[in-house]
């Protein structure tokens, strides 16, 4: 998480929340909460081989982003 950490630090300076959408979430990702990342989402919605995840990456990312926006607008 170097890039998410840096993004979170910059956003924190401006008082903006950060949501992380990642290919997968490895152990310890929640430590980035302290850096200012408010929420984490994996684009992989079920166990699948890496090759399948790579082939479906665009569709998986789109679905994850839609889910995040659904949450955002429910709370807005």
C-alpha positions as CSV (number, residue, x, y, z in Angstrom):
1,X,0.0,0.0,0.0
2,X,2.5,2.8,-0.8
3,X,0.2,4.5,-3.3
4,X,-3.0,4.3,-1.2
5,X,-1.0,5.6,1.8
6,X,0.3,8.6,-0.1
7,X,-3.2,9.4,-1.6
8,X,-4.7,9.1,1.9
9,X,-2.1,11.5,3.4
10,X,-2.8,14.1,0.7
11,X,-6.5,13.7,1.1
12,X,-6.2,14.0,4.8
13,X,-4.5,17.4,4.4
14,X,-7.6,18.6,2.5
15,X,-10.1,16.9,4.8
16,X,-11.3,14.5,2.1
17,X,-12.2,10.9,2.7
18,X,-10.6,8.1,0.7
19,X,-12.2,4.8,-0.4
20,X,-9.8,2.1,-1.6
21,X,-10.9,-0.2,-4.4
22,X,-8.3,-3.0,-4.8
23,X,-7.9,-6.2,-6.8
24,X,-7.9,-8.0,-3.5
25,X,-7.3,-7.2,0.2
26,X,-4.3,-8.8,1.8
27,X,-3.8,-9.3,5.5
28,X,-3.2,-6.1,7.4
29,X,-4.9,-3.7,5.0
30,X,-6.9,-2.3,7.8
31,X,-3.7,-0.6,9.2
32,X,-4.3,2.0,6.4
33,X,-7.3,3.2,8.3
34,X,-4.9,5.2,10.5
35,X,-3.5,6.8,7.3
36,X,-6.9,8.1,6.5
37,X,-8.6,5.5,4.3
38,X,-12.2,5.3,5.3
39,X,-13.2,2.0,3.6
40,X,-11.8,-0.8,1.5
41,X,-13.4,-2.8,-1.2
42,X,-12.1,-5.8,-3.2
43,X,-13.2,-6.1,-6.9
44,X,-13.0,-9.8,-6.6
45,X,-16.5,-10.9,-5.5
46,X,-15.7,-14.6,-5.0
47,X,-12.7,-16.9,-5.0
48,X,-11.3,-17.2,-8.5
49,X,-8.1,-17.9,-10.2
50,X,-5.8,-15.0,-10.9
51,X,-6.1,-15.4,-14.7
52,X,-9.9,-15.2,-14.5
53,X,-9.7,-12.1,-12.3
54,X,-7.4,-10.5,-14.8
55,X,-9.6,-11.4,-17.7
56,X,-12.7,-10.0,-15.9
57,X,-10.9,-7.1,-14.3
58,X,-12.7,-4.3,-16.1
59,X,-16.2,-5.7,-15.4
60,X,-15.2,-6.5,-11.7
61,X,-13.9,-3.0,-11.2
62,X,-17.0,-1.5,-12.8
63,X,-19.3,-3.5,-10.5
64,X,-17.3,-2.6,-7.4
65,X,-17.3,1.1,-8.3
66,X,-21.1,0.9,-8.8
67,X,-21.5,-0.7,-5.4
68,X,-19.4,2.0,-3.8
69,X,-21.5,4.7,-5.5
70,X,-24.7,3.0,-4.4
71,X,-23.5,3.3,-0.8
72,X,-22.4,6.9,-1.2
73,X,-25.7,8.1,-2.6
74,X,-27.7,6.2,0.0
75,X,-25.9,8.1,2.7
76,X,-25.8,11.4,0.8
